[in-house]
């Protein structure tokens, strides 16, 4: 069981890593088989509704499976040691569904043209992904993606509890992962209708998801998290009262 758990966690993590790298190219309209602006173009309204539906599937899956009430039921079916890896697996499948079934809306909303502005926006795009990935390692990258759980279970037969930490970026904003996402989503030298729809839908999801996430964090960490929320800004690194 312990060896199978490690194998399962590793496969889920590799699957996520490959999909994550593909998504970076997908959103940036870079050299992959299908991007956010490539493929046959259909009617505006049906295409937009399909795209919103795909974003909705990801949002519901990503938030629902992270809720404690769902986990309490889910872990009666799925062993707790692989619960996080299973969450990562389902999130990756939902992400891949977006990349696979996304309907392009390539009409241009803005184009900053060649020059310094384009270079700067590409820099923000790359920086956004760097901020996101760096933030996962600042807390516990392997815990977020289920590897710590299966490895610790192999050694001790127990699933380790989560810890409350606020290193580096987390002293500036409470959700640097989401900040990284938003930087990447909006930093577009050429913004198509499809990418704008993706950015808007994802931004709404982020703002809603934060409310659910912080509610859960308060339930787990209590006044420690309330004090942290009072002192540190949510998304933008703005000064807060002490």
N, C-alpha and C positions, 0 to 999 in steps of 0.2 A: 504494500500500500504506500509506503513512504517513497519507494523508488518510482512508482507510477505517478505519485503526486508531483515529484520533481520533474519528471518527463512531461507531464501535462502542463505544468507551469512554464517550463522552458519553451514548449511548442507555442503556447499562447503568447508568450513574450516575443518570440521571433516573428510570429505572424503579425503582431502589432507593429513591430519595428519596421518591417517591410512596407506595411500599409501606411504607416506614418510618413516614411520617406516619399512614398508615391504621392501622398496627399499634399506634401509641400510643393511638388512639381505640378500636381493637378490644379491647385489654387493659383499658382504663379504662372500658369499657362506655359509650362516649360516642356522639354523634350520627353514626353511619355505618350503611350498610345492614345490616351484620351485625357483631355484637360477640360477645365470648366467652360472654355469657349470653343471647343472643337466638337465635330460631329454634325449630323443632319439637323437643320434648323426647322422647327415646327411652328405652329401658330403661337402667338405670344401668351395668351391667357391660359390655354391648356398646359403649355410648357411650364409657365410660372407656378401653376397649381401643383403639378407633379413635383417640381423642385421644392416647393414649400412642404409638400407631403413627406418627401425624403428627409428634409431637415426636422420635421415633426417626429418622424420615426426615431431618428437619432436622439432627439431631445427627450422623448418619453422614456426610451430605453435607458439612456445615460442617467437620468434623474431617478426614475422609478427603482432601478436595481441598486441604487446607492442609498435608498432610504432604510432606516433601521427596521421599520415594520415589515418591509418586503424581505429583508435579510433574515428576519426571525422565522418567516415561513420558508424561504428559499433554502436555508441551511438544514431544514428537515429532509430536503431532497438531495441537495448537493453538500458533500462534506465541508465543514467550515474551512479546512485547510486549503481547499481549492476554490473557495467562494470568490476571492478577489481575482484569481486567474480566470474564472468563468466570466466574471464581470468584464474583464479586459477582452476576453474572446468575443463576447456579444457586442461590446462597443466597437471592436474592430470590424465585425461583420456589418454593423450599421453604417460605419464609415465607408467601408468598401461598397456598400449598396449605393451610397451617394455618388461615389466616383464612377460606378458602373452605369447607373440609370439617370444621371443628371442630364437634363435637357438644356442645351446651350441657348443663351440669349445674347448673341455677340454684338448687338448694336451698341455703339460707343456712347457712354454717358460723359466721360471726360478723357482727354488725352493731353498730357502735359508736354508732349513733344520731346525731342532730343535735348540733352543738355544737363545742367547741374541738378535740376529738379528730379529728373528721371533717376539719376544716380543716387540722389538722396532717398528717394522712395524705395528703390531696390535695397539700399542700405537698411532702411527701417524694416523692410520685409524680412531680410536675413536676421536682423537684430531681434525681431519679434520671436522667431523660432529659437534663437539662442537663449533669450530670456526665459522662454517656456521650458526648454530642456534643462537649463541650468537650475531653474527653480525646483524641478523634481529632484535633482541631486542634493539640493540644499536641505531638503527635509529628509526624505528617504526614497530615492528613485525605485529601489527594488521592493520596497513595501507597497508603493503605489501600484506597481504592476504585478504583484503577487509572488515574486520570487523569494522575498524574505520569509514569507509565511511557509512556503513548501520546504525551504532549506532548513528553517528552524524546527519545523515539524519532523524532518528527517533525523535531526540530532536529539531532540528532546521529547518528541511525541506530543508537543503542545503548540498551539497557535499563539504567537506573541501579540500582546495588546498594542494599540496605536499610542503614540506619544505626541505631546503638544510641544512644538518647537517653533521658534521665530528667528531663524538665522538670516543674515544678510538682506536679500531682497524683501524678506518678510518683515523686516523692521521699517521698510519704506511704504509697502502696501500689503494689505492682507491677502490679496489674490494675484500674485505676480504671474501665475500660470495663465490666468484669464487675460491679464494685461498683454502677455506675449501673443496670445491668440488674436486679440483685437488689433494689435499693431500689424500683424501679418495679414489679417483680413482686409484692412483698410488701406494699406500701403500699396497702391496700385498706380503705376504710371499711366496705364490705360485701363480705365474702369468700364467694363461692359455692364449691360443690364443684368446679366446672369451673375456676375461677381458682386454687383451691388446688392442684388437680392440675397445672395449668400451672406454677405457682410451684415446686412440689416437683420436677417433672420437669426444669424448666429449671435449678434449683439443682444437682441431681445432675449434669446435663450440664456446667455451668460448672466444678464441682470436678474432674471428670474431664478436661475439655478443657484446663484449666490445666496439668495434669501433662504432657500431650503437648506443649503449647506451650512449656513451660519446658525440656523435654528438647531440643526443636529449637533454642531460643535458646542453650542451653549448647553445643550442637554448632557453632553459628555464631560465638558471641562468647566462648566459653570462660570463662576466669577472670574476665573483666569481669562476666559475668552471674552467676557463682557468688558473687562478692563483693557484687554488688547484691542478690542473693537473701538473702544472710546479713544484710544491713543493713536491708532494707526488708520490711515485712509484706506478705503476699500479697493479702488482700482488705480487712481491717479496718485502719484507721490506728492500729496499736498500736506501742508502742516496741519496738525490737529491739536486741540487743547490737551493739556496734561492733567 
